[in-house]
Amino acid sequence: MANIVVKNLAWLGVTVALTFGIDRLGGYALQKVVDKSQFRYSRLYNLDQTPDFKPNILLVGNSRGLTFYQPTIKELTWSESFNLSYNGMPADLADVLVRDFLDRKTPKVMLLDITLCDRVNDALIKDFRTYANKSPRLDTLIKGYDAYIAGGAKFFHLYRANSEIFQRALYYRNKSDEDWLLDRVIAQSMLDETDLSKYKLRMDSSMVRRVAETVRYAQSKGVDVKLVINPYLPKFATHIQDSFLIPLKNYATELTGLTVHDFSSAIVENQYFGDYQHLNKNGGIEYMKLLAAQNLFSAQGETPPLSTPASETMPMPSPTESSPNNTPNMTPTVIPQPHVIDERNATPPPKPKKKIIRKEVPFIHVDTLFNK
């Protein structure tokens, strides 16, 4: 009998050790995949390893923050940017990510879309356990919503990969996510819909207070913070104006002392929207031109690098500033272009034609192609 007990205990010990070993080995392998990914949060926690990367512009929001279309920003400003936005991101998660970013890099400007104050999203926060081992702040935030999830991710390393965030990191393993934006035009059935009562957005006061904390932290780092409301389809913006947008702007201004740049109805053409709440890729391009024309990519007192032809192709209404009784300006107006004298605007001299020299192509062994 004693021999059976000893044998069973031995097998139990082997099973536990094997399970623990597989978890650690698998967790280590998957962590390497996450670390090498081009996904924005993998890049965030590797910023201290990229001293030559110096983003001047930090972009923050929920899925509507993906409207900050980075390829166009770079064309317009000649500056690098970093976007922390994610689908359904709440303000408390954004606060943690912004602080982690500012501990590693100091941009000149931060644009924050305050419509991320519409919800508490504990499910998404818990999914960020993929990066909890990289950030004590993130680990603490997750623990505040679910201590068991936080503890499980510490004890079982494979559990960190059981999330949507890990799947995103896997998807963007070898490609950039900087053009992550809708590439469709809003359906005609949505445009024809007249009853929008089922779509309800409400401000969460605790999230606005968290935004105020984020603003103060960024300002303490010398960052020029600019609060914005990114565009909605105009009829949807009208629908949520009294119940969401006006209270949100007023409370955000009260807590931060900052003007809220309201672009909620600034783009009126249906072709620039993917749905009621999101611009598509072409809309994002036009919106970035509008922000550049308003000098929102430049810090206070800084001369913008280039004049931006935002209104040459599409006249747009001016944004509204936060006030107790304001409503969006729906009248299309041409935005005046900033007059900037810049040597880079001058026509460069023609480049001399290079003489083509034919060289013998060296032999490359096929194995070297697959080892890259």
C-alpha positions in Angstrom: 0.0 0.0 0.0 2.8 2.4 0.9 4.5 1.7 -2.4 1.4 2.6 -4.3 1.1 5.9 -2.5 4.7 6.7 -3.1 4.3 5.8 -6.8 1.2 8.0 -7.1 2.9 10.9 -5.5 5.9 10.5 -7.8 3.7 10.6 -10.8 1.9 13.6 -9.4 5.2 15.4 -9.0 6.3 14.5 -12.5 2.9 15.8 -13.9 3.2 19.1 -12.0 6.8 19.6 -13.1 6.0 18.7 -16.7 3.0 21.1 -16.7 5.0 23.8 -15.2 7.9 23.3 -17.6 5.5 23.3 -20.7 3.9 26.5 -19.4 7.2 28.2 -18.9 8.7 27.0 -22.2 5.5 27.8 -24.2 5.1 31.2 -22.4 8.7 32.1 -23.2 8.2 31.2 -26.9 5.0 33.2 -27.2 6.5 36.1 -25.3 9.3 36.3 -27.9 6.6 36.5 -30.6 4.9 39.4 -28.8 8.1 41.2 -28.2 9.1 41.1 -31.9 5.7 42.1 -33.2 5.0 45.4 -35.0 1.8 45.8 -33.0 1.7 49.2 -31.3 1.8 47.9 -27.7 4.8 45.6 -28.4 6.5 48.7 -29.9 5.5 50.7 -26.9 7.2 48.5 -24.4 10.3 48.2 -26.6 10.7 52.0 -27.1 13.6 52.2 -24.7 15.5 50.0 -27.2 14.9 52.4 -30.1 16.8 55.6 -29.2 16.7 56.9 -32.8 12.9 56.8 -32.9 11.7 60.2 -31.6 7.9 60.7 -32.2 6.8 64.3 -31.9 3.1 63.5 -31.9 1.2 61.1 -29.5 -2.3 60.1 -30.5 -4.9 58.7 -28.1 -8.4 57.4 -28.4 -10.7 54.4 -28.8 -11.6 53.0 -32.2 -12.3 56.5 -33.3 -8.7 57.4 -32.5 -7.7 55.1 -35.3 -8.9 58.0 -37.5 -5.6 59.7 -36.7 -4.2 58.3 -40.0 -0.4 58.2 -39.4 0.9 57.9 -43.0 -0.8 61.2 -43.9 0.4 62.8 -40.6 4.0 62.0 -41.6 3.4 63.4 -45.1 2.0 66.6 -43.8 4.3 67.3 -40.8 7.5 65.4 -41.6 7.3 64.1 -38.1 7.0 60.7 -36.5 3.8 59.9 -34.5 2.7 57.1 -32.2 -0.9 56.0 -31.9 -2.1 54.3 -28.6 -5.7 54.0 -29.7 -7.6 50.7 -29.7 -11.2 49.5 -30.2 -13.3 50.3 -27.1 -10.4 51.7 -25.1 -11.6 53.3 -21.9 -9.9 56.4 -20.4 -8.4 54.5 -17.4 -6.6 52.1 -19.7 -5.5 55.0 -22.0 -4.1 56.8 -18.9 -1.9 53.8 -18.0 -0.6 53.5 -21.6 0.1 57.2 -21.9 2.1 57.2 -18.7 4.1 54.2 -19.8 4.8 55.9 -23.1 5.8 59.2 -21.6 8.2 57.4 -19.3 10.0 56.2 -22.4 9.6 59.1 -24.9 8.6 62.8 -24.7 6.6 64.0 -27.7 5.9 67.7 -28.3 2.1 67.2 -28.8 -0.6 64.8 -27.6 -4.0 64.7 -29.3 -6.6 63.0 -27.2 -10.1 62.2 -28.5 -12.3 62.6 -25.4 -15.1 60.4 -26.7 -13.3 57.4 -25.1 -15.1 58.6 -21.9 -18.3 56.8 -23.0 -17.7 53.6 -21.1 -16.0 51.4 -18.6 -14.5 48.4 -20.4 -13.2 45.9 -17.9 -13.2 43.0 -20.5 -10.7 44.8 -22.7 -8.5 45.8 -19.7 -8.3 42.2 -18.6 -7.3 41.2 -22.2 -4.3 43.4 -21.8 -2.8 40.8 -19.5 -0.6 40.0 -22.6 1.5 43.0 -21.6 1.0 43.0 -17.8 4.5 41.6 -17.2 5.8 44.7 -19.0 4.0 47.3 -16.9 3.4 47.5 -13.1 0.8 50.1 -13.8 -1.1 47.8 -16.2 -0.8 44.9 -13.8 -2.3 47.0 -11.0 -5.1 48.2 -13.2 -6.0 44.6 -14.2 -5.8 43.5 -10.6 -8.3 46.3 -9.6 -10.9 44.8 -11.9 -10.1 41.1 -11.4 -7.4 39.9 -9.0 -7.8 36.3 -10.2 -7.1 37.2 -13.9 -4.0 39.2 -12.8 -2.8 36.4 -10.6 -3.5 33.7 -13.2 -1.4 35.6 -15.8 1.5 35.8 -13.4 1.4 32.1 -12.4 0.5 30.6 -15.8 2.5 32.4 -18.6 0.5 30.7 -21.4 -2.6 32.4 -20.0 -1.3 35.7 -21.1 -1.7 34.6 -24.7 -5.4 33.7 -24.2 -6.7 37.1 -25.3 -7.7 39.3 -28.3 -4.7 41.5 -27.7 -2.3 38.6 -28.2 -4.1 37.7 -31.5 -3.6 41.3 -32.7 0.1 41.1 -31.8 0.3 37.8 -33.8 -1.5 39.4 -36.8 0.8 42.4 -36.9 3.9 40.2 -36.2 5.6 41.2 -39.5 3.6 44.3 -40.6 2.9 47.8 -39.4 -0.5 48.7 -37.9 -0.2 52.4 -38.7 -2.8 52.2 -41.5 -5.3 50.3 -39.3 -8.5 52.1 -40.5 -11.8 51.1 -42.1 -11.5 50.7 -45.9 -15.2 50.8 -46.8 -18.0 53.3 -47.5 -21.0 53.5 -45.2 -23.9 51.4 -46.4 -26.9 53.1 -48.0 -29.2 51.4 -45.6 -27.5 53.2 -42.7 -27.8 56.5 -44.5 -31.5 55.9 -45.1 -32.2 55.1 -41.5 -34.2 57.8 -39.8 -34.7 56.4 -36.3 -31.4 56.6 -34.4 -33.0 56.2 -30.9 -31.4 52.8 -30.4 -27.9 54.4 -30.6 -27.3 55.8 -27.1 -24.0 57.3 -25.9 -23.6 58.6 -22.3 -20.6 60.3 -20.6 -19.0 58.3 -17.8 -17.9 61.0 -15.3 -15.2 58.8 -13.8 -13.6 58.4 -17.2 -13.5 62.2 -17.7 -11.8 62.6 -14.4 -9.2 60.0 -15.5 -8.7 62.0 -18.7 -7.9 65.0 -16.5 -5.3 63.0 -14.7 -3.8 62.0 -18.0 -3.7 65.6 -19.1 -1.9 66.8 -15.9 0.7 64.0 -16.2 1.4 64.8 -19.8 1.7 68.5 -19.1 4.1 67.8 -16.2 6.3 66.2 -18.9 6.2 69.3 -21.0 3.7 67.9 -23.6 1.3 70.3 -25.3 -2.1 68.5 -24.8 -4.9 69.1 -27.3 -8.4 67.6 -26.6 -10.4 66.9 -29.7 -13.7 65.2 -30.8 -13.1 63.3 -34.0 -15.8 63.4 -36.7 -19.1 61.5 -36.7 -21.6 61.3 -39.6 -23.3 64.7 -39.2 -26.8 63.3 -38.6 -25.4 61.0 -35.9 -23.5 63.9 -34.3 -26.8 65.8 -34.1 -28.5 62.8 -32.5 -25.9 62.6 -29.7 -25.3 66.3 -29.3 -27.4 67.1 -26.2 -27.1 63.7 -24.5 -23.3 63.1 -24.9 -21.2 65.7 -26.7 -22.2 68.9 -25.0 -22.0 67.5 -21.4 -18.7 65.8 -22.3 -17.1 69.0 -23.7 -18.3 71.1 -20.7 -17.0 68.6 -18.1 -13.7 68.0 -19.9 -13.1 71.8 -20.1 -14.1 72.3 -16.5 -11.6 69.7 -15.2 -8.7 70.4 -17.5 -9.1 74.1 -18.4 -8.4 73.2 -22.0 -10.5 74.0 -25.1 -12.1 71.0 -26.7 -11.7 71.2 -30.5 -15.0 69.8 -31.7 -14.8 68.3 -35.2 -17.8 66.1 -34.6 -19.6 67.5 -37.7 -16.6 68.9 -39.6 -16.7 66.4 -42.4 -20.1 66.2 -44.2 -19.6 63.9 -47.2 -21.0 60.4 -46.8 -18.2 58.9 -48.9 -15.7 59.6 -46.1 -17.4 57.4 -43.5 -17.4 53.7 -42.9 -20.3 53.9 -40.4 -22.0 56.4 -38.1 -19.0 56.8 -35.8 -15.9 56.2 -37.9 -14.3 57.8 -40.9 -12.9 55.4 -43.5 -9.3 55.6 -44.9 -10.1 58.4 -47.3 -12.0 60.3 -44.6 -9.0 59.9 -42.3 -6.7 61.5 -44.9 -9.0 64.5 -45.3 -9.4 64.8 -41.6 -5.6 64.9 -41.1 -5.4 67.7 -43.6 -7.9 69.6 -41.6 -6.1 69.1 -38.3 -2.8 70.2 -40.0 -4.5 73.3 -41.3 -5.7 74.1 -37.8 -2.0 73.7 -36.6 -3.1 71.0 -34.1 0.0 68.9 -34.9 2.2 71.7 -33.8 3.0 72.6 -30.2 2.0 76.0 -28.9 4.3 78.7 -30.3 5.9 76.3 -32.8 5.8 77.1 -36.5 4.1 74.4 -38.5 6.5 72.7 -40.9 4.4 73.0 -44.0 1.2 74.7 -45.2 -1.5 72.2 -45.7 -3.9 72.2 -48.6 -6.8 70.9 -46.6 -9.5 72.9 -48.2 -8.3 72.7 -51.8 -10.3 69.6 -52.5 -13.0 69.7 -49.8 -14.3 72.8 -48.1 -15.0 72.0 -44.4 -16.7 73.7 -41.5 -14.6 75.1 -38.8 -14.6 73.2 -35.5 -16.6 74.5 -32.5 -15.0 75.2 -29.2 -16.6 74.0 -25.9 -19.2 76.2 -24.4 -22.3 75.5 -22.3 -24.8 76.0 -25.2 -22.8 75.5 -28.4 -23.8 73.4 -31.3 -21.8 72.3 -34.3 -21.3 74.7 -37.1 -22.9 72.9 -40.0 -22.2 75.6 -42.6 -19.3 74.6 -44.9 -16.6 77.2 -44.9 -13.2 77.3 -46.5 -10.4 77.1 -43.9 -7.7 79.7 -44.5 -4.3 78.2 -45.1 -1.5 79.2 -42.7 1.0 81.4 -44.3 4.3 79.7 -43.7 7.6 80.7 -45.3 9.6 77.5 -45.6 12.6 76.7 -47.8 11.3 73.3 -48.3 8.4 74.8 -50.3 10.8 76.0 -52.9 11.1 74.1 -56.1 14.3 72.0 -55.9 16.8 72.1 -58.7 16.6 69.2 -61.1 18.8 66.2 -60.1 21.6 65.3 -62.4 21.0 62.0 -64.2 23.0 59.2 -62.8 25.2 57.2 -65.1 24.1 53.6 -65.2 26.9 51.2 -64.6 26.2 47.6 -65.2 27.6 45.3 -62.6 27.8 41.6 -62.5 25.2 40.3 -60.0 26.8 38.1 -57.3 25.5 34.7 -56.7 23.3 34.4 -53.6 22.7 30.9 -52.2 19.0 30.2 -51.8 19.4 29.3 -48.1 20.3 32.9 -47.3 17.0 34.1 -48.6 15.0 31.9 -46.1 17.3 32.8 -43.2 16.4 36.5 -43.3 
